[in-house]
Amino acid sequence: MGCDIHFYVEIKKDEKWVSADKWSADPYDCGDLEDIGIKWDDRFYTGRNYDLFAMLANVRNGRGFAGVPTGTGFIPIAEPRGLPEDASPEVKAISDRWNGDGHSHSWLTLAELLAYDWNQTTKHTGLVNLISFAEFMTKGKPPAWCGMVAGKYIKHISNEEMAERVALSQSSIAGYLEAASEYEKAATSPEMESGPRALTALEAMFKCDKETEASDGFSYYTRIYWHETYADAAGDFLDKYLPKLQALGKPEEVRIVFFFDN
């Protein structure tokens, strides 16, 4: 089962914490706090990054679904602190609404986020197929991986054996990696997100899967390990969301309040 974060932002005004989020009421309700929410497009953060969850509150730290190991984990900024007693009425109402389905409630000031050592490194582990292993060999990090893969037609092999399979499929993989590079460029360009280049890259990926498919009917995976800084593991949180928080006020007068559900 997946885990999601419920992420809210508060700022301090006149010694009181108030919500900085954009709340909306159901047009058919009577306007009670119990009925308010934040539209998806108005939410401050909606990502599902388990590495970030681990850093924020020791959630899914080094473990994935069903306890599958994903690496050595992270040193969290703080263990879950609970919902702050002086939380804004809106955030408290949302937390109460989730009742026992929400867990690991906590909060962190922007000052704490900025003081955190994002340059620390962690070691990840995961199972990858041939294409992901090929990219891992080139870039040091796979484009995708799984915590665990099992089944009648699944075989786990060594890195050396997978490297041999990569060598036998070089032409197909080279074409995919080139197309994937074009896809990355397209994905970062708003006008090209669903354009011809992106479509071509996706088609190339599926074609590569087909061309490199094992003739014996089995799917092959190998376990890999790689290191990454906390900053990289946090995805776009530092580049995209920290600046937004900084724009709201002094670091000690801006905080995030959050909890999880799964």
C-alpha positions in Angstrom: 0.0 0.0 0.0 1.3 3.4 -0.9 2.0 6.2 1.6 1.0 9.9 1.0 1.8 13.1 2.8 -0.8 15.7 3.8 1.3 18.9 3.7 0.3 22.3 5.1 2.0 25.6 5.5 1.6 28.1 8.4 3.1 31.5 9.1 3.4 33.4 12.3 1.4 36.6 12.6 1.0 38.6 15.9 2.5 35.6 17.8 -0.1 33.3 16.4 0.3 30.6 13.7 -2.1 31.0 10.8 -2.6 28.9 7.7 -0.9 30.1 4.5 -2.8 27.6 2.3 -5.7 28.4 0.0 -8.7 26.7 1.5 -12.0 26.1 -0.3 -15.4 25.2 1.0 -17.8 22.7 -0.6 -20.5 24.9 -2.2 -23.2 22.5 -0.8 -22.0 22.5 2.8 -22.9 25.0 5.6 -19.4 26.4 5.8 -18.2 24.5 8.8 -14.4 23.9 9.2 -15.1 20.2 9.0 -16.1 20.6 5.3 -13.2 22.7 4.0 -10.3 21.5 2.0 -7.6 22.5 -0.5 -8.1 21.9 -4.2 -5.5 19.7 -5.7 -4.0 22.5 -7.8 -3.8 24.7 -4.8 -1.9 22.3 -2.6 1.6 23.3 -1.7 3.2 19.9 -2.1 1.6 16.7 -3.5 4.6 14.5 -4.2 5.0 10.9 -3.1 8.8 10.8 -2.4 9.5 8.2 0.3 13.1 9.5 0.7 11.8 12.9 1.6 9.2 11.4 4.0 12.1 9.6 5.7 14.0 12.9 6.0 11.1 14.8 7.3 9.8 12.4 9.9 11.5 8.9 9.7 8.6 7.5 7.6 9.3 4.7 5.2 13.0 5.1 6.1 15.1 2.5 4.3 12.0 0.3 3.9 9.3 0.2 1.2 6.0 -1.6 1.0 5.9 -4.8 3.2 9.2 -3.9 4.8 11.2 -4.4 1.6 14.7 -2.9 2.1 15.4 0.2 -0.1 18.8 1.2 1.4 20.5 2.4 4.5 18.0 5.2 4.9 18.3 8.8 6.2 19.0 10.6 9.4 15.6 12.4 9.9 15.4 16.1 10.7 13.2 15.1 13.7 11.1 12.2 14.8 7.3 12.8 14.5 6.4 15.5 17.0 2.6 15.3 16.8 0.3 18.0 15.6 1.4 21.3 17.2 -0.9 22.4 20.0 -1.1 25.9 18.4 -1.9 24.6 14.9 -4.2 26.7 12.8 -8.0 25.8 13.0 -8.0 24.6 9.4 -5.1 22.2 9.8 -6.5 20.9 13.1 -9.9 20.3 11.5 -8.3 18.4 8.6 -6.3 16.3 11.1 -9.4 15.5 13.2 -11.2 14.5 10.0 -8.6 11.9 9.2 -8.7 10.6 12.8 -6.9 7.3 13.2 -6.3 7.0 9.4 -3.6 9.7 9.7 -0.2 8.9 11.3 3.2 10.4 12.1 1.9 13.9 12.6 4.7 16.5 12.8 5.9 19.9 12.0 9.2 21.6 11.1 10.1 25.3 10.8 11.7 26.7 7.7 14.8 27.4 9.8 15.1 23.7 10.6 14.7 22.8 6.9 17.4 25.3 5.9 19.8 24.1 8.7 19.5 20.5 7.7 22.6 18.9 6.1 21.3 18.1 2.6 24.8 17.2 1.4 24.8 14.0 3.4 24.8 10.8 1.4 22.8 7.6 1.6 23.1 4.2 -0.1 20.1 2.9 -2.1 19.4 -0.6 -3.3 16.9 -2.0 -5.7 16.2 -4.5 -8.4 16.5 -3.4 -12.1 15.8 -4.9 -15.5 18.2 -4.9 -18.4 17.4 -1.4 -19.6 17.6 0.2 -16.2 20.9 -1.6 -15.5 22.3 -0.3 -18.8 21.5 3.3 -17.8 22.9 2.6 -14.3 26.2 1.5 -15.9 26.4 4.8 -17.8 25.0 7.3 -15.2 25.6 5.6 -11.9 21.8 5.8 -11.1 18.9 3.8 -12.6 15.9 5.6 -14.1 13.6 3.1 -12.3 13.9 0.3 -9.9 11.8 -2.1 -7.7 12.1 -3.1 -4.1 11.2 -6.6 -4.9 10.2 -8.6 -8.0 9.1 -12.2 -7.8 7.1 -14.7 -9.8 7.3 -17.9 -11.8 8.9 -16.3 -14.8 11.2 -14.0 -12.8 14.9 -14.7 -12.5 17.4 -12.8 -10.3 20.9 -12.8 -11.7 24.3 -11.2 -10.8 25.5 -7.8 -12.0 28.1 -9.6 -14.1 25.5 -11.7 -15.8 23.3 -8.7 -16.5 26.3 -6.8 -17.9 26.8 -9.7 -20.4 23.1 -9.4 -21.4 23.6 -5.6 -21.9 26.6 -6.3 -24.1 24.5 -8.6 -26.3 21.8 -5.9 -26.7 24.0 -2.8 -27.2 22.5 -1.5 -30.4 18.9 -1.6 -29.1 19.9 -0.1 -25.8 22.0 2.7 -27.4 18.9 3.7 -29.4 16.8 3.7 -26.3 19.3 5.8 -24.3 19.5 8.4 -27.1 15.7 8.6 -27.3 15.5 8.8 -23.5 17.8 11.8 -23.6 15.5 13.5 -26.0 12.6 12.6 -23.7 14.3 14.3 -20.8 14.7 17.5 -22.8 11.1 17.3 -23.9 9.9 16.8 -20.4 11.5 19.9 -19.2 10.1 22.0 -22.0 6.4 22.9 -21.4 5.6 23.2 -25.1 7.0 19.7 -25.7 5.7 17.7 -22.8 3.3 15.7 -25.1 5.0 16.6 -28.4 6.5 14.3 -31.1 9.9 14.0 -29.4 8.4 12.8 -26.2 6.1 10.3 -28.0 9.1 9.0 -30.0 11.1 8.4 -26.9 8.4 6.5 -25.2 7.8 4.4 -28.3 11.5 3.7 -28.4 11.5 2.5 -24.9 8.7 0.0 -25.5 10.5 -1.1 -28.7 13.7 -1.6 -26.8 11.8 -3.7 -24.2 10.6 -5.9 -27.0 13.9 -6.2 -28.7 15.8 -7.1 -25.6 13.2 -9.5 -24.2 14.6 -12.9 -23.2 13.8 -15.7 -25.7 13.3 -18.1 -22.8 10.2 -16.3 -21.6 11.8 -15.1 -18.3 12.3 -11.6 -17.1 15.7 -10.9 -15.6 16.5 -8.6 -12.7 19.7 -7.8 -10.8 20.2 -6.1 -7.5 22.2 -2.9 -7.5 23.5 -0.3 -5.0 24.2 3.4 -5.5 24.9 6.4 -3.4 23.1 9.7 -3.6 23.1 13.0 -1.6 20.0 13.8 0.5 19.5 16.8 -1.8 19.2 14.6 -4.9 17.1 12.1 -3.1 14.6 14.8 -2.1 13.8 15.4 -5.8 12.6 18.9 -6.5 11.8 19.8 -2.9 14.9 22.0 -2.4 14.8 23.8 -5.8 11.1 24.2 -6.2 9.5 24.3 -2.7 12.0 25.7 -0.3 12.2 29.0 -2.2 8.4 29.3 -2.0 8.6 28.8 1.8 11.4 31.4 2.0 9.2 33.9 0.2 6.6 33.7 3.0 8.6 35.2 5.8 11.4 34.7 8.3 12.7 31.1 8.6 11.6 30.9 12.2 8.1 32.3 11.4 7.3 29.8 8.6 6.6 26.2 9.3 5.2 23.1 7.6 2.7 20.9 9.4 2.1 17.4 8.0 1.0 13.8 8.5 0.7 10.7 6.4 -1.8 8.1 5.4 -1.4 4.6 4.0 
